[in-house]
Amino acid sequence: MKGRVFVIGLGLIGGSLALCIQKEHKATIIGFDINSEQVRLAKMLGVIDEVAESIIDGAINADLIIIAAPVNETKQIIQLLSELPLNPNVIVTDTGSTKTKIVESSASLKEQGITFIGGHPMAGSHKSGVSAAKEILFENAFYLLTPESHIENSKVNQLKNWLKGTSAKFLIITPETHDYLTGIVSHFPHIIAASIVRQTEKLAEAENLIPRLTAGGFRDITRIASSSPEMWKDILLNNREILISLLEQWQDEMNGIKTLLENQNSGAIFNYFKQAKEFRDSLPQKEKGAIPAFYDLFVDVPDYPGVISEITGYLAKENISITNIRILETREDINGVLVISFQSEEDRQRAEQCIGTYSCYATSIGS
């Protein structure tokens, strides 16, 4: 396909979508971001072909407009677009984590005869900014589209074609279903992770050993609590009704556990964890979900100078990219545990092969 694609918001998602479209189509990619440094980087890295001085300048002649901005900003941008003399055949889409409120706000575009199709690519990374953009970011990820009933199938297929380079799995659902599903598998877990961290912080005020013991598993299960506070404030407020309902169910769940403990019901407690394990173990392992997965490799390393440089040198020689690295534990006369994070299962497997002289074991968080 040929045409002009205008990307508003040149962060990880917007930048990665631009790369995917470049790979598949002979299109001109125009970019805009309120952060001038992100715009400069996007142009320098070849993520975009042209820089728009404003949303108005970039939108007027566009064939596709992608709004890759926070939820509240997206609603404001939609309103601005509805006031412009856009190409009547343009498709406008977004990448927001909530859909009902955004689709409702698109009524102003509908009145102008402009097609808006809500979108949510369910992939991400613990890195941010356009410099972290990758054309493989969305491979095998679910990409949810939420067209209203009046949107023609030809328009939905046209948008899918524009986004073909993502190699994502497209699902068509209603905005309400989207918010319910993502509330369960993404928004709610972020609340729980943040609440665990908050409670631990309060308890640490009375027991100073707690922060020292929160390495390893605790950090892994609460990783998503490190997400952007501003972004999650907007997401929660735009999906508040569903999240309130989920929190009420969670309170019932916790009260049930409390009752089991009060009654010292060992059989019921065993079954509680058994059922949780069975359901968790049955979940898909290789598909990308709503929360970005972290592929960790744990390496037992002896304590001698240069050992970490030696291991990372092996990885560099094989062109294997590392997303994070940390030392879990080092004590005299005991091997340290080096935790290396990768963006994909393939990278982790390749890493395990090339540093196989060390004792390694793997785990996935978030998948």
Residue pairs with C-beta under 8 A, 6 or more apart in sequence:
1 24
1 25
1 26
1 27
1 161
1 162
2 25
2 26
2 27
3 25
3 27
3 28
3 62
3 63
3 64
4 27
4 28
4 30
4 61
4 62
4 63
4 64
5 18
5 21
5 27
5 28
5 29
5 30
5 62
5 63
5 64
5 65
5 66
5 162
6 30
6 31
6 32
6 52
6 58
6 59
6 62
6 64
6 65
6 66
7 14
7 15
7 17
7 18
7 29
7 30
7 31
7 32
7 48
7 66
7 68
8 14
8 32
8 33
8 55
8 58
8 65
8 66
8 67
8 68
8 69
8 77
9 32
9 33
9 67
9 68
9 69
9 95
10 18
10 31
10 32
10 33
10 35
10 38
10 39
10 41
10 42
10 47
10 48
10 68
10 130
11 33
11 38
11 68
11 128
11 129
11 130
12 124
12 125
12 127
12 128
12 129
12 130
12 132
12 133
12 137
13 68
13 95
13 121
13 124
13 137
14 31
14 33
14 66
14 68
14 95
14 130
14 133
15 42
15 47
15 129
15 130
15 132
15 133
16 133
16 134
16 135
16 137
16 138
17 66
17 68
17 95
17 121
17 138
17 163
17 166
18 29
18 31
18 42
18 47
18 48
18 133
19 47
19 133
19 134
19 135
19 165
20 135
20 138
20 163
20 165
20 166
20 167
21 27
21 29
21 162
21 163
21 165
22 29
22 47
22 135
22 165
23 135
23 165
24 164
24 165
25 162
25 165
27 63
27 64
28 49
28 50
29 47
29 48
29 49
29 50
30 48
30 49
30 50
30 51
30 52
30 58
30 62
31 39
31 42
31 43
31 47
31 48
31 50
31 51
31 52
31 58
32 39
32 51
32 52
32 53
32 54
32 55
32 57
32 58
33 39
33 42
33 130
38 129
38 130
39 51
41 47
41 129
41 130
41 131
42 48
42 51
42 130
43 51
45 130
45 131
45 133
47 130
47 133
52 58
52 59
55 77
55 80
55 81
56 80
56 84
59 65
59 81
59 84
59 86
60 84
60 85
60 86
60 87
61 87
62 86
62 87
62 90
63 87
63 89
63 90
63 91
64 90
64 91
64 93
64 159
64 162
65 81
65 86
65 90
65 91
65 92
65 93
66 93
66 94
66 95
67 74
67 77
67 78
67 92
67 93
67 94
67 95
67 96
68 94
68 95
69 77
69 94
69 96
70 96
70 230
70 231
70 234
71 96
71 97
71 98
71 101
71 102
71 234
71 235
71 238
72 234
72 238
74 94
74 96
74 102
74 105
75 101
75 102
75 105
78 92
78 94
78 102
78 105
78 106
78 108
78 109
78 116
79 105
79 108
81 92
81 109
81 114
82 108
82 109
82 111
82 112
82 114
86 112
86 114
88 113
88 114
90 114
90 115
91 115
91 116
91 117
91 155
91 158
91 159
91 162
92 106
92 109
92 114
92 115
92 116
92 117
93 116
93 117
93 118
93 119
93 145
93 159
94 102
94 118
94 119
95 119
95 120
95 121
96 102
96 118
96 120
97 120
97 182
97 186
97 187
97 231
97 235
98 178
98 179
98 182
98 235
98 238
98 239
99 118
99 120
99 144
99 146
99 175
99 178
99 179
100 175
100 176
100 178
100 179
100 238
100 239
101 238
102 118
102 175
102 238
103 116
103 118
103 146
103 148
103 175
104 175
106 116
106 118
109 115
109 116
110 116
110 148
110 150
115 151
115 155
117 145
117 146
117 147
117 151
117 155
117 156
117 159
118 145
118 146
118 147
118 175
118 178
119 143
119 144
119 145
119 146
119 159
119 163
120 143
120 144
120 146
120 178
120 182
121 137
121 138
121 141
121 143
121 144
121 166
121 168
122 141
122 142
122 143
122 144
122 182
122 186
122 288
122 289
122 290
123 137
123 138
123 141
123 168
123 288
123 292
124 137
124 292
125 132
125 134
125 137
125 292
125 323
125 343
126 223
126 226
126 292
126 294
126 323
126 324
126 341
127 323
128 228
134 343
135 165
136 167
136 344
137 166
138 166
138 167
138 168
139 166
139 167
139 168
139 288
140 167
140 168
140 169
140 286
140 287
140 288
141 166
141 168
141 169
141 288
142 168
142 169
142 171
142 287
142 288
142 289
142 290
143 163
143 166
143 168
143 169
143 170
143 171
144 170
144 171
144 173
144 178
144 182
145 156
145 159
145 160
145 170
145 171
145 172
145 173
146 172
146 173
146 174
146 175
146 178
147 155
147 156
147 172
148 175
156 172
160 170
163 170
173 181
179 239
179 242
180 242
182 239
182 290
183 239
183 242
183 243
183 246
184 246
185 289
185 290
185 291
186 290
186 291
187 235
187 236
187 239
187 242
187 243
188 243
188 246
188 247
188 250
189 224
189 291
190 224
190 225
190 227
190 232
191 236
191 243
191 247
192 250
193 221
193 222
193 223
193 224
193 225
194 225
194 232
196 221
196 222
196 225
197 222
197 225
200 210
200 214
200 218
203 210
204 210
204 211
215 328
215 329
216 328
216 329
220 294
220 296
220 363
220 365
221 365
223 294
223 365
223 366
224 291
224 366
236 243
257 272
260 268
260 269
260 272
261 269
285 364
285 367
286 345
286 367
287 367
288 367
289 366
289 367
291 366
292 366
293 364
293 365
293 366
293 367
294 323
294 324
294 341
294 364
294 365
294 366
295 341
295 342
295 343
295 344
295 345
295 347
295 348
295 362
295 364
295 367
296 339
296 340
296 341
296 342
296 348
296 362
296 363
296 364
296 365
297 339
297 340
297 341
297 342
297 348
297 351
297 352
297 360
297 361
297 362
298 328
298 337
298 338
298 339
298 360
298 361
298 362
298 363
299 311
299 337
299 338
299 339
299 340
299 355
299 358
299 359
299 360
300 335
300 336
300 337
300 338
300 358
300 359
300 360
301 307
301 308
301 311
301 335
301 336
301 337
301 338
301 358
302 335
302 336
303 330
303 332
303 334
303 335
303 336
308 325
308 327
308 338
311 338
311 340
311 355
311 358
312 322
312 325
314 354
314 355
315 322
315 340
315 351
315 354
315 355
317 354
318 350
318 351
318 354
320 342
320 347
320 350
320 351
320 354
321 342
321 343
321 347
322 340
322 341
322 342
323 341
323 342
323 343
324 339
324 340
324 341
325 338
325 339
325 340
325 341
326 338
326 339
327 336
327 337
327 338
327 339
328 336
328 337
328 338
328 339
329 336
329 337
330 336
335 359
340 351
342 348
342 351
345 364
348 362
352 360
352 362
